[in-house]
C-alpha cells in the first residue's frame, strides 16, 4: 500500500492541463516579400528572400515557399523554379518579425547560350508556404528560359 493520501492524488488528477494556444497559419496577406543581396563570387550570387509579418497578429510559418524568376513585363515564369534544399521547421512570427530564405543564383553566363536561352528577368515570384497566391519582388538579372537549366535554389524560411 502507498503512503499517498486520497486527497493529494485527486488534486493531481483534477488539475487542468495547460491549454496550447493555436497560432494561425501565415497567409499571403499577412506577409510582405522582399529581397536582399548578401554575397557573390565564382559565377554565383547569394541573397535572402524575406517575409515580414505585416499583420497585427502572430502567425505560424512552416515549410518551403515557392520561388521562380519572372520576366517579359507580365509575370511569365522564366526557366525552372528554384530547387529546395535542406529541411524546415515551424516558425512563429510576431507582427513586424522577418523570416528569411537563403537563396543561391547561378549566372546564365555559366551555360552555353544554346542550352540556356538567356532571357531578361524582371524579378522573383515568391509564394508563401502553403499558398497559391504569389508576390512579385523586383530583381533585374538574366535567367535561362530553358527548363534544362536550374539557376535558383533556396532553403526553407527560418
N, C-alpha and C positions, 0 to 999 in steps of 0.2 A: 504494500500500500504506500502511496506517495504521501508527502507531507503538505502538499498544496491544499489550501482551503478552497471550498466550493466558490466562495465569493471572489477570490483572486482569479480563478480560471474563467469565470463567467464575464468578468470585466475585460479580460484579454480577448475573449471570443466576440464580445459585443462591440468592441472598438471599431468604428467605421474606417475602412481603408481610405487613404488619401485619394482624392479624385485627380485623375490625369487630365490636365487641360488639353483640349484638342485645338491645335493651331491649324487654321485653314490653309489649304494649298495656295501658293502664289499663282496668280493668274496673269495673263499678259497685261491687263490694265494696271496691275499693282506695281509693275516694274518698268524701268526705263533703261534701254540698252545703250551702251557706249563702247568705245574702243580706245585703248592707249597702247602706244608702241613701247616696247621695253628694250629691244636689242636687235642687232643684225650682224651677219657675217657669213662668209663662205656660201653665198647663194641662197641664204635663208634669212627670213625676218621673223621676229618674235614679238608677241604682244599679248594683250588680255582683252577679252570681251567682258564688259562689266554689266551687271544688272543692279540697279539701285531701286530699293523699295521706296516708291513714291506715294504709297498708300498711307492711311492713318492707323494701320493695324499691323501687328506681326503676322508673318505668313511663312509657310514651310516650302522650301525649295529642295527638290530631290532629283538627282539624275543628270543626264546629259540633255542639253538643249540641241537644237539643230543649227547648223552654220553652213552657209554657202556664199560664193561670190554671186553678185548680180550686176547686170550691165544693160547697155542699149538704151538707157534713159527711161526704161519702162519696167524694170524689176525682173527681166528674164534671167533665169539662172545661167551662170557661165561655168561650164565644166562640172566635175563631180562635187558632191557635197563633202564637207570635212569628215575625215575618219575620226573615230572616237578612241581615245587612249586612256588606259587606267581604269580605276573603279570610282564609285561615287558613294556619298553619304548624305543623309538629310541635314539641311542647314535651316535653322530658324532665323529669319531676317526681321529685325525690328525696323520701324519706319526710319528711313534715311540710311540704313545699312547697305553696303555694297558687297555683292558676291562676284567672284572673278572666275573666268575660264581661260587658262593659258592656251594660246594658240601658236602654231608654227606655220609659216608660209614659205613654201619653196618658190623660187622665181621662175617665170616662164622661160627665161633665157637659159635655164639648165637643160632644156629639151630642144631637139630639132624642131624647126617651125612646122615641118610636115607632120610631125607627131603631135605637137602641142596645139597648133592652130591659135596663135596668140590673139587675144581679144581684150579690148579695154574693159576695165571693171569700174563700176561706179561706187561699189561698197559691198557690205555684207547684208545678207538676210539672216536675222537672228530669231530663232524660236526659243521661247521659254520652255523648260522641260514640261512635258505633258500638255503642250498647247498646239493647236492648229493655226493660231494666229502668229504673225511674224512682225518684226520691226526692221526698219532699214537703218543702217549705220554707214555714213559716208566713209569711204576708204578707197581713194583712186589708186589703181595699180593696173598691171597687166596680168590676166589669167590665161588659162588654156581652155579653149572651147571643147577640146577633145575629152571624151569621157574615159579615155585610156590613161590620162594623166591625173594624178591626185596631188594637188599643191597644198591643200589645207589639212591640218589635223588639230584637234582640240581635246582638252581634258574637261572633266565634269566641273560644274560650278562648286566653289567652296568659299 
